[in-house]
Amino acid sequence: MKAVENINELWQKAVEFHGHACPGLAYGVRAGALALEKLMYGRAADEELIAIVETDSCSVDGIQVVTGCTLGKGNLIFKDLGKSAFTFALRNNGKSVRIVMDAGNAHRPDDELREKVMTGRASAEEKQLFKEMKENRIRHILEAPEGEVCTVQWVDVKLPEKAQIFKSIPCEACGELFMEPRGRIKDGKIVCLSCFSEYTRGW
């Protein structure tokens, strides 16, 4: 499957899911499509495909829509590194690919206008120009040659264990059910994390 073959259909599904169109969402759609192409795999039905995302930006919604990797299924892993970087891995053969969007390109052509639009200082003409620039950038991310929008590298990653289903037990303080391995002992009672006060001396 070529990444561009269904890109418009994938984009429309992602916009519907996310709620609006933006370059960040386009990052996720393109990265997800490229990953499936490189790994020669389809959308995940369960945990056979894993996505490790290094940001919590709009792009993650695009990845969820395209790859089927979700937090609920346990095959979407979030690392809070603040990078538009995504690693995709297959459990059956260990193949893993890391995709970094716009690697090395910190400046965006609409940066100056974005600040004016977001702070309410833009004129009607500037708002229209910003909209057109944003639409052009989205189209570029989705359709430009791979080397113009990202870097792709085959990597070795340690795959996380499959998600487990644990027994739910009641908190002896608030009474709410919680996952057993998240329990703590407080005053001799088994309590949830919300009712537990962490003790630390600063290290």
C-alpha positions as CSV (number, residue, x, y, z in Angstrom):
1,M,0.0,0.0,0.0
2,K,1.3,3.4,-0.9
3,A,0.9,6.0,1.8
4,V,-0.7,8.5,-0.7
5,E,-3.3,6.1,-2.1
6,N,-5.9,6.6,0.7
7,I,-4.5,9.8,2.3
8,N,-7.5,12.0,1.5
9,E,-9.9,9.5,2.9
10,L,-7.8,9.0,6.0
11,W,-7.5,12.8,6.4
12,Q,-11.3,13.2,6.3
13,K,-11.8,10.5,8.9
14,A,-9.2,12.1,11.1
15,V,-10.7,15.6,10.9
16,E,-14.1,14.2,11.7
17,F,-12.6,12.4,14.8
18,H,-10.4,15.3,15.9
19,G,-13.0,18.1,15.3
20,H,-10.9,20.4,13.1
21,A,-8.2,20.5,10.5
22,C,-4.7,21.5,11.5
23,P,-1.1,20.8,10.5
24,G,-0.6,18.8,13.7
25,L,-3.3,16.4,12.8
26,A,-1.8,16.1,9.3
27,Y,1.5,15.1,11.0
28,G,-0.2,12.2,12.7
29,V,-2.1,11.1,9.5
30,R,1.0,11.2,7.4
31,A,3.2,9.5,10.0
32,G,0.6,6.7,10.5
33,A,0.2,6.1,6.8
34,L,3.9,6.0,6.3
35,A,4.3,3.6,9.2
36,L,1.7,1.2,7.7
37,E,3.4,1.4,4.4
38,K,6.9,0.7,5.7
39,L,5.8,-2.1,8.0
40,M,3.5,-3.5,5.2
41,Y,0.7,-3.8,7.7
42,G,-2.9,-2.7,8.0
43,R,-4.8,-1.0,10.8
44,A,-4.5,-2.7,14.2
45,A,-7.4,-4.8,15.4
46,D,-5.8,-5.4,18.7
47,E,-2.2,-5.0,20.1
48,E,-0.3,-6.5,17.2
49,L,0.8,-3.0,16.2
50,I,2.2,-0.6,18.8
51,A,2.7,3.2,18.5
52,I,5.0,5.0,20.8
53,V,4.3,8.8,20.6
54,E,6.6,11.4,22.1
55,T,4.0,14.2,22.2
56,D,0.4,14.7,23.3
57,S,-0.4,17.1,20.4
58,C,-3.1,16.9,17.8
59,S,-1.0,14.5,15.8
60,V,-1.8,11.6,18.2
61,D,-5.4,11.7,17.1
62,G,-4.3,11.3,13.5
63,I,-2.2,8.3,14.5
64,Q,-5.1,6.7,16.4
65,V,-7.4,7.0,13.4
66,V,-4.9,5.7,10.8
67,T,-3.2,2.9,12.7
68,G,-5.8,1.8,15.2
69,C,-3.3,2.2,18.1
70,T,-5.3,3.6,21.1
71,L,-4.8,4.1,24.8
72,G,-7.8,1.9,25.5
73,K,-6.4,-1.1,23.6
74,G,-3.0,-0.7,25.3
75,N,-1.0,-0.3,22.1
76,L,-0.6,3.5,22.3
77,I,2.4,4.4,24.6
78,F,2.9,8.1,25.5
79,K,6.3,9.4,26.3
80,D,6.2,13.1,27.3
81,L,9.3,14.3,25.3
82,G,7.6,17.1,23.4
83,K,8.8,15.8,20.0
84,S,6.8,15.2,16.8
85,A,8.3,11.7,16.8
86,F,6.5,8.4,16.6
87,T,7.8,4.9,16.7
88,F,5.7,2.0,15.3
89,A,6.5,-1.7,16.0
90,L,5.0,-5.1,15.1
91,R,4.9,-7.8,17.8
92,N,5.0,-10.7,15.3
93,N,8.4,-9.9,13.8
94,G,9.8,-7.0,15.9
95,K,10.1,-4.6,13.0
96,S,10.2,-1.0,14.3
97,V,10.3,2.3,12.5
98,R,10.7,5.8,14.0
99,I,9.3,8.7,12.1
100,V,10.2,12.3,13.0
101,M,8.0,14.9,11.3
102,D,9.6,18.1,10.0
103,A,12.9,17.1,11.5
104,G,15.4,20.0,11.7
105,N,12.8,22.5,10.4
106,A,11.9,24.7,13.5
107,H,10.6,27.6,11.5
108,R,7.1,27.5,10.0
109,P,6.1,29.8,7.2
110,D,3.0,31.0,9.1
111,D,4.7,31.5,12.5
112,E,4.5,35.3,12.5
113,L,0.9,35.4,11.3
114,R,-0.2,32.7,13.8
115,E,0.8,34.9,16.7
116,K,-1.2,37.8,15.4
117,V,-4.3,35.6,14.7
118,M,-4.1,33.9,18.1
119,T,-3.8,37.2,19.9
120,G,-6.6,38.9,18.0
121,R,-4.4,41.5,16.3
122,A,-4.7,40.2,12.7
123,S,-6.7,42.0,10.1
124,A,-9.3,40.3,8.0
125,E,-6.8,40.0,5.1
126,E,-4.2,38.5,7.4
127,K,-6.7,36.0,8.8
128,Q,-7.5,34.9,5.3
129,L,-3.9,34.6,4.4
130,F,-3.2,32.6,7.5
131,K,-6.1,30.2,6.6
132,E,-4.7,29.8,3.1
133,M,-1.1,29.2,4.4
134,K,-2.4,26.6,6.9
135,E,-4.4,24.8,4.2
136,N,-1.3,24.8,1.9
137,R,0.9,23.5,4.8
138,I,-1.6,20.7,5.5
139,R,-1.6,19.6,1.9
140,H,2.2,19.7,1.8
141,I,2.4,17.5,4.9
142,L,0.0,15.0,3.4
143,E,1.3,14.9,-0.2
144,A,4.9,16.0,-0.4
145,P,7.7,13.5,-1.0
146,E,8.6,11.8,2.3
147,G,12.0,13.4,2.5
148,E,10.5,16.9,2.5
149,V,8.3,16.4,5.6
150,C,10.0,13.8,7.8
151,T,12.9,11.4,8.5
152,V,12.3,7.7,8.7
153,Q,14.6,5.3,10.5
154,W,14.5,1.6,11.2
155,V,15.1,1.1,15.0
156,D,15.3,-1.5,17.6
157,V,12.9,-1.1,20.5
158,K,12.0,-3.1,23.5
159,L,8.3,-3.9,23.2
160,P,6.1,-3.3,26.2
161,E,4.2,-6.3,27.7
162,K,0.7,-6.7,26.4
163,A,-2.0,-4.9,28.4
164,Q,-3.3,-7.0,31.3
165,I,-6.8,-7.0,32.8
166,F,-6.6,-6.8,36.6
167,K,-9.2,-7.3,39.4
168,S,-11.0,-4.2,40.6
169,I,-11.2,-3.7,44.3
170,P,-13.0,-1.1,46.5
171,C,-11.0,1.7,48.1
172,E,-11.3,1.4,51.9
173,A,-11.4,5.2,52.1
174,C,-13.7,6.5,49.3
175,G,-15.4,3.2,48.3
176,E,-14.7,3.6,44.6
177,L,-13.4,0.6,42.6
178,F,-9.9,0.7,41.3
179,M,-7.3,-1.5,39.5
180,E,-5.7,-3.8,42.2
181,P,-2.0,-3.0,41.3
182,R,-2.6,0.7,41.8
183,G,-3.5,0.2,45.5
184,R,-1.5,1.7,48.4
185,I,-1.6,1.1,52.2
186,K,-2.7,4.0,54.3
187,D,-3.3,3.6,58.1
188,G,-3.5,-0.1,57.5
189,K,-6.1,0.2,54.8
190,I,-5.9,-0.5,51.1
191,V,-6.7,2.7,49.3
192,C,-6.7,4.1,45.8
193,L,-4.1,6.6,44.6
194,S,-6.6,9.5,44.9
195,C,-6.9,8.8,48.7
196,F,-3.2,8.2,49.2
197,S,-0.7,10.9,50.2
198,E,2.7,10.3,48.7
199,Y,5.6,10.5,51.1
200,T,8.8,11.9,49.8
201,R,11.9,13.7,51.1
202,G,12.7,15.2,47.8
203,W,14.5,12.4,46.0
